[in-house]
Amino acid sequence: MAGMKLTLALLPAFALAAATFVTGTLDPESAGMSPARLARIRMRMQEYVDAGKTAGVVTLVARHGKVAAFDAVGFQDLESKTPMKKDTIFRIASVTKPITCAAIMTLVDEGRISLIDPVEKFLPEFKGLKVNPCGTRGGINCATVTPARPINLLDLMTHTSGLPGAAPAGEAAPGTLAESVARVSRATLLFEPGTEWNYSNIGIAALGRVIEVVSGQPFERFMTDRIFRPLAMNDTFFLVPAEKEGRVASVYSYESDGLKRVTMQRAKFPAPEGGLFSTASDLARFHQMMLNKGTLDDQRILSAAAVEAMTTSQTGTIKAGFAPGVGHGFGFEVVRETLGTYRYNSIGSFVKGGAYRTYGFVDPTRDLAGILLMQRTNGGGDVADEINSFLAMAAAAIER
């Protein structure tokens, strides 16, 4: 009896240790992946650096909850020749969006909001918006009209709200998230909510403001309490602490005569649509949580139902997204047809790219996740050569 008690006492600790997601230890064998083929990823990324296409790249591949490959090549800063490191901090731009949507879904899980709630229920600036029946055109019969229904939260997360990419500029630059979102009151919808797709940063920014109104907390604090701290995303911030600024990668533009450094302005407030700084390790933890249907290291962040909603294409046959064959879930693009498998992503894979060539993907069918981080303002978007190579090579490294 005493031996049985000892065995039972040990089981929870053993199970917890087995479930821990660790990015600092490589285990391609447990991941069922070929070390030789994984090594090709680093070699290919180095070729892009050597060709002057990018200053540096960090890549991470995980499968079956084990990190199979984690590499850094090139430079964090070209001018100082600071080497790129695995813990380099990147501006992840729009890879912020699915993290913001995950925060919204925690409120849905708690019954505090519904996906079909009109946005104006929380943000009065959304009341009275009009739609231009001619889209972006003007002319006869193009006078604005009241839309058939108000914009709801689901519309914002799928970019089907009809909102333009950004709200009209005001006389003074906004100093807070609330001020930024308030400018939406001067916007004209491009189409009836839910009928078409148009990538809208102001729509995602509004989600952050809804979080503030519903929770009674500043957006950044809510994100820290509900997402970053429970997931141990210790290097993820909207404003990088002074002691970590030396780890932030420089941003470059790819020009005809080479890479040119871009001067970046410090943000005045947290931007839900694209303001996060993060690392490959931290982003891998978020994506692994999504792959695990809402849990990581015995911490439940989202319900399995929330993850399913986020990672299902909600846009039907509407042309959506920036890559072939995808629809749009909540913050993520979702591969919905065979055309979208050109990078060896399975149908049902969910992905997200950022403006500085940052990228995360999850392929549930293969139990595979990956992160690629660069800092370049142009050159291919979500179908940049480096991203296409990385996704295909990650899947090609699977042995069993």
Secondary structure, 3 states (H helix, E strand, C coil): CHHHHHHHHHHHHHHHHHHCCCCCCECHHHHCECHHHHHHHHHHHHHHHHCCCCCEEEEEEEECCEEEEEEEEEEEECCCCEECCCCCEEECHHHHHHHHHHHHHHHHHCCCCCCCCEHHHCCHHHCCCEECCCCCCCCCCCCCECCCCCCEHHHHHHCCCCCCCCCCCCCCCCCCHHHHHHHHHHCEECCCCCCCCCCCHHHHHHHHHHHHHHHCCCHHHHHHHHHHCCCCCCCCECCCCHHHHHHECCEEEEECCEEEEECCCCCCCCCCCCCCEECHHHHHHHHHHHHCCCEECCEECCCHHHHHHHCCCCCCCCCCCCCCCEEECCCCEEECCHHHHCCCCCCCCEEEEECCCEEEEEEHHHCEEEEEECCECCCCHHHCHHHHHHHHHHHHCECC
